Every structure is written in structure tokens, then in C-alpha cells.
Amino acid sequence: MNKLKIIIFILLFLFIILTGIFSWYEYNINLKNNINTNYINFSISPNEKMGDILNSLKKDKLISSITSAYIYLYVQQPLFSFYPGEYRIYKGEDLESLINTFNNGPFYKIIYIQSGLRISEQANVIRNQLSISNPKYAFSVSNFKNISHFEFHKYYHYSFLNYLPSNATLEGFLYPGYYNVPFNANAKYIIGLELQSFENNVFLKHKLDFLYNPDHLSFYQNMIIASIVRRETIYNKGKSIVANIFIRRFFLGIPLGSDATVQYALGFDTNENNWWRTNITGQDLEVNSPYNTRLYKGLPPTPICSPGINSIMATFNSTPTDYLYFLAGKNGQLHFATSLSGQNANISKYL
């Protein structure tokens, strides 16, 4: 009899505990405050962990319990994952409604544009990022390229544009970085974001360096070299020496000899599915293009990509040396030489 009482007591105790846990769980996932039309913008960064996101939701009082949110997601939506972007969240939503908001996708999409991309390449990167979960996106690759090459003077009046030649394109100035973009953003809007970023974070911030630099090159000429430096170097170390090599060769009347400019001239390679062909042949090096700096002296007509701040500043503040040659070894490390014989020795040793 005593054993039966103990068993009944234990079962009753467990029932009370489980009922309490269930009531706590139900309360937390059905949290409803005063729901109204006011919303807050809630951002999720690329690669942000679920625990960090739930902590932020708790901090913003959008959920009342991290534990109950974990339980709900594990039981109700085991395949759920947070998609990066900016969301409009209405305070007071229950957890199911909140998760449905995330399932519907962000109001804004955080897109990432890496440095070293040419205009056409950027257009495809943006299209792919915007259209992942939004088949009705407004972005147009053809409009992006058309505005960037021909029509940007109609729409934009940033101060740095005054230092570009009249026949210039926006090649080199569509600044890389993260951008918060509405899903219905068009090409004109996104180009404007990139130009505004270049204006604020690069040109205005370093204007004295750009316009009164000691190498006696124009702002545009230095940007051309910066774009070549970006494509020719992997690491930041040595960029300023590489930039100075190109500057010295330019003033000495020696062809720059950049394979990156040849890659730009060759364009998209269908066999490699790559905008920057890696297997360059002897025939490729003879391509008749003003961008072929192995054949022609001087600078190419435009930048060949949009460089990041490290390549830009390394060029405008290049490190003077006696070097005229360099190469990147198999590990990407740079090796320099003052003569052709020294360059050949480096080729034998590092390639």
C-alpha cells in the first residue's frame, strides 16, 4: 500500500511539473502584447548563429524566452533557418507569427559585393544574390551594365565623378562591401548605393591623399593602377611595392606587363566559366587590345575592376623601391627583382 501511495505521489508530482512546464512554454510562445501597426527593423547578418539571433530577439523583447523558442523550432519547424537580411517585426506577435515572418523572407536583403570584380561580373553577382528567394526581383543585369557604362552622368552627381575623363565608365568605382538592399531595388538604386559609399568612405575621407599625391599621376590614373594591383595581389603585404613598380614602369616607358589586364581584355571564358581566365596562352598574350599591357606601353583605358580600400591606399601611398619586376609564387607570396635576370631567377625558384 505504501508503495502504491509513493507511485501515485510521484506520478502526481510529475504531472504538476509537466503541466507547469507546458503552461510556461505555451505562455512564452503565445506572448501577445499590444499588437499594432508599429514595427521595428530587425537585421540578421550573413553567417550569424541562431543563438546570437535569438539573444537579439530576446534583448529587443520580441520573444520572452530563448529556451521556449528553441523548443518550438525543434518540435514545430525542425528545418527552419534564419535567412540574412532586414525584417519588419511587429511587437507583440506570438512566436508562430514571428517565425512565419522570418519564413517569408527579409524586407531588405543584405548583399555582399567583393572587391576585384568588373562591372559585368558585379551585375551577375547582384542578380544571383537578389533572386535567391525573390523570383520577381526588379534588378536588371542589362540596365546595370548600361547605366554603368553610358548613362551614369544622367543620374549621379558625386564629387569624385568630376575627376573622371569625359569618356570614362564606372569601372573601378562601384565600391565593394555589404549593402542593405530592398528586394525590389533596381539597377539605378544599387549603383547609387555603391557610388555613395565610394564618395563617403573613400574619396571624401582621403581626398588630400588622392588629389595631392607625390607620384604626379592623376586621380583616375592612380585608380587604374589600384585596380591592377587588386587583381595582381592576394595579400595586403607588398601591395604598395607592386603599385610603385607599375608607377615606375609607366614613367620609364616600360610596358606594365600585367596578366590581369590581358585577362580583362579576354573577357568571360566559357570553358573555365570565369571572368578571369587562369590558363593564359602565348596566343592570349598577343590579343590586340588597348588593355593588353604586355603589348602596349602606358595604362589601359579604364580600371579593370573595383578595388578595395587596401589596394587604393597602397597605390596612392606607394612604397618607392628600385624594383621593376615582381611575381606571386604558388602560395600567393610576392617576390621582387630589380632586373630581368632576377625575375627569371624568381620564376625558376618560385613557380
TAJOQUI-V660676 format. One record per pair of residues at least 12 apart in sequence whose C-alpha atoms are under 7 Angstrom apart, sorted by sequence separation. I is the first residue (numbers start at 1). J is the second residue. D is the distance in whole Angstrom. If there is no record, write none. Layout:
i=I j=J d=D
i=I j=J d=D
//
This chain:
i=54 j=66 d=6
i=127 j=139 d=7
i=264 j=276 d=7
i=325 j=337 d=5
i=229 j=242 d=7
i=263 j=276 d=5
i=323 j=336 d=6
i=324 j=337 d=6
i=325 j=338 d=6
i=127 j=141 d=7
i=229 j=243 d=6
i=263 j=277 d=6
i=323 j=337 d=5
i=324 j=338 d=5
i=325 j=339 d=7
i=323 j=338 d=4
i=324 j=339 d=7
i=322 j=338 d=6
i=124 j=141 d=7
i=174 j=191 d=7
i=326 j=343 d=7
i=111 j=129 d=6
i=123 j=141 d=5
i=225 j=243 d=7
i=325 j=343 d=6
i=87 j=106 d=5
i=88 j=107 d=7
i=150 j=169 d=7
i=175 j=194 d=5
i=82 j=102 d=7
i=86 j=106 d=5
i=87 j=107 d=5
i=149 j=169 d=5
i=174 j=194 d=5
i=175 j=195 d=7
i=330 j=350 d=7
i=85 j=106 d=5
i=86 j=107 d=6
i=87 j=108 d=7
i=123 j=144 d=6
i=148 j=169 d=6
i=149 j=170 d=6
i=174 j=195 d=6
i=329 j=350 d=5
i=330 j=351 d=6
i=83 j=105 d=7
i=86 j=108 d=5
i=123 j=145 d=7
i=148 j=170 d=5
i=173 j=195 d=7
i=175 j=197 d=7
i=329 j=351 d=6
i=85 j=108 d=5
i=86 j=109 d=6
i=175 j=198 d=5
i=262 j=285 d=7
i=85 j=109 d=4
i=265 j=289 d=6
i=84 j=109 d=7
i=85 j=110 d=5
i=120 j=145 d=6
i=173 j=198 d=7
i=84 j=110 d=7
i=119 j=145 d=7
i=265 j=291 d=6
i=265 j=292 d=7
i=232 j=260 d=6
i=62 j=91 d=6
i=231 j=260 d=6
i=262 j=291 d=6
i=62 j=92 d=7
i=261 j=291 d=5
i=262 j=292 d=5
i=261 j=292 d=6
i=228 j=260 d=7
i=261 j=293 d=6
i=258 j=293 d=6
i=28 j=64 d=6
i=257 j=293 d=5
i=258 j=294 d=6
i=28 j=65 d=6
i=256 j=293 d=5
i=257 j=294 d=4
i=46 j=84 d=5
i=255 j=293 d=6
i=256 j=294 d=7
i=29 j=68 d=7
i=45 j=84 d=5
i=160 j=199 d=7
i=255 j=294 d=6
i=28 j=68 d=7
i=29 j=69 d=7
i=44 j=84 d=5
i=45 j=85 d=7
i=264 j=304 d=6
i=44 j=85 d=5
i=158 j=199 d=7
i=255 j=296 d=6
i=256 j=297 d=7
i=43 j=85 d=6
i=44 j=86 d=6
i=255 j=297 d=4
i=25 j=68 d=6
i=43 j=86 d=4
i=144 j=187 d=5
i=160 j=203 d=7
i=254 j=297 d=6
i=255 j=298 d=6
i=261 j=304 d=7
i=42 j=86 d=6
i=43 j=87 d=6
i=143 j=187 d=6
i=144 j=188 d=7
i=253 j=297 d=6
i=41 j=86 d=6
i=42 j=87 d=5
i=253 j=298 d=7
i=41 j=87 d=6
i=42 j=88 d=6
i=137 j=183 d=6
i=138 j=184 d=5
i=139 j=185 d=6
i=140 j=186 d=7
i=41 j=88 d=5
i=42 j=89 d=7
i=137 j=184 d=5
i=138 j=185 d=6
i=139 j=186 d=4
i=140 j=187 d=6
i=40 j=88 d=6
i=41 j=89 d=6
i=138 j=186 d=5
i=139 j=187 d=5
i=250 j=298 d=6
i=39 j=88 d=6
i=40 j=89 d=5
i=39 j=89 d=5
i=40 j=90 d=7
i=39 j=90 d=4
i=38 j=90 d=6
i=39 j=91 d=6
i=119 j=171 d=6
i=118 j=171 d=7
i=130 j=183 d=7
i=35 j=90 d=7
i=172 j=227 d=7
i=35 j=91 d=6
i=163 j=219 d=7
i=164 j=220 d=6
i=35 j=92 d=5
i=163 j=220 d=7
i=34 j=92 d=6
i=35 j=93 d=7
i=33 j=92 d=4
i=32 j=92 d=5
i=31 j=92 d=7
i=32 j=93 d=6
i=115 j=176 d=5
i=31 j=93 d=7
i=32 j=94 d=6
i=114 j=176 d=5
i=31 j=94 d=5
i=113 j=176 d=5
i=114 j=177 d=6
i=30 j=94 d=4
i=113 j=177 d=5
i=29 j=94 d=6
i=30 j=95 d=6
i=112 j=177 d=6
i=113 j=178 d=6
i=29 j=95 d=5
i=112 j=178 d=5
i=111 j=178 d=6
i=112 j=179 d=6
i=110 j=178 d=7
i=111 j=179 d=5
i=110 j=179 d=6
i=111 j=180 d=7
i=110 j=180 d=5
i=109 j=180 d=6
i=110 j=181 d=6
i=243 j=314 d=7
i=108 j=180 d=6
i=109 j=181 d=5
i=239 j=311 d=7
i=243 j=315 d=5
i=108 j=181 d=5
i=109 j=182 d=6
i=108 j=182 d=4
i=109 j=183 d=6
i=236 j=310 d=7
i=240 j=314 d=4
i=244 j=318 d=5
i=107 j=182 d=6
i=108 j=183 d=6
i=239 j=314 d=6
i=240 j=315 d=6
i=243 j=318 d=6
i=244 j=319 d=6
i=249 j=324 d=7
i=107 j=183 d=7
i=227 j=303 d=6
i=228 j=304 d=7
i=244 j=320 d=6
i=227 j=304 d=6
i=230 j=307 d=6
i=240 j=317 d=7
i=241 j=318 d=6
i=224 j=302 d=6
i=227 j=305 d=5
i=240 j=318 d=4
i=241 j=319 d=5
i=245 j=323 d=6
i=224 j=303 d=4
i=227 j=306 d=6
i=240 j=319 d=5
i=241 j=320 d=7
i=245 j=324 d=5
i=223 j=303 d=6
i=227 j=307 d=5
i=245 j=325 d=7
i=226 j=307 d=6
i=230 j=311 d=6
i=229 j=311 d=6
i=226 j=311 d=5
i=226 j=312 d=5
i=223 j=312 d=7
i=226 j=315 d=6
i=225 j=315 d=7
i=222 j=315 d=7
i=222 j=316 d=7
i=238 j=334 d=7
i=234 j=332 d=6
i=213 j=316 d=6
i=210 j=316 d=6
i=209 j=316 d=7
i=116 j=230 d=6
i=116 j=231 d=6
i=176 j=306 d=7
i=171 j=302 d=7
i=172 j=303 d=5
i=175 j=306 d=6
i=171 j=303 d=6
i=172 j=304 d=7
i=174 j=306 d=6
i=176 j=308 d=6
i=171 j=304 d=7
i=172 j=305 d=5
i=173 j=306 d=6
i=168 j=302 d=7
i=171 j=305 d=6
i=172 j=306 d=4
i=171 j=306 d=7
i=172 j=307 d=6
i=118 j=304 d=6
i=118 j=305 d=4
i=117 j=305 d=5
i=118 j=306 d=6
i=116 j=305 d=5
i=117 j=306 d=6
i=116 j=306 d=5
i=115 j=306 d=6
i=116 j=307 d=5
i=115 j=307 d=5
i=115 j=308 d=5
//
